[in-house]
């Protein structure tokens, strides 16, 4: 449908928390005409997310934490129930998700299975998210979790029955896209 994409101009709008750039670009349409557009793209790096599941207990481990953007957009209290996730920083996706899992949930996992990658908001955010699943058991818990103190994380760890988690999606109590995607993956693939 389009070809010959050319970035004509890149302007840095913000380099505070992450990087926000404004791009002027052009491309050729199918009919040969050239279209020029201006768009902003937010670059926060790539990330990884994981659903911890226990098939025997039919439970999953999720987290609850405050998310300012949801609060600003009408989420009373700003709390979100989510699968454990984090930015890759300089790690590969597997090492990142192992580290994040232990920091956030307190579970030390070794075997993770990548199930797919997805752009979560391709109209404005550059991030690719790597999706993982891993089985967990009580003896894998090495600490209370709660997040990294140096990052001021304040994360509550939740062990929830799988059917209850799916009901929370249906009622809107779980509204996080990555978490919904992983719970649906677990249901479709009978992980729990």
Number of C-alpha atoms within 10 A of each C-alpha: 7 14 12 10 14 12 14 12 11 14 11 11 13 12 11 7 8 10 14 19 16 16 17 15 16 18 18 16 14 10 8 10 9 14 12 13 11 13 12 17 16 18 16 16 16 19 21 25 28 29 26 26 25 19 15 9 12 13 20 24 23 24 20 18 17 16 14 13 10 15 14 11 9 9 14 9 12 15 15 19 23 23 28 27 26 19 19 20 12 10 12 12 22 20 15 19 27 21 19 24 26 22 21 25 26 19 24 19 19 12 11 18 12 15 12 10 14 12 13 14 10 11 11 13 17 16 18 17 22 23 25 22 21 17 18 21 15 8 8 14 15 13 13 14 20 21 23 14 9 6 7 9 14 15 20 17 22 16 15 16 17 22 15 12 22 18 13 15 19 12 10 10 14 18 16 15 13 22 23 19 14 21 24 14 15 18 14 10 9 9 17 19
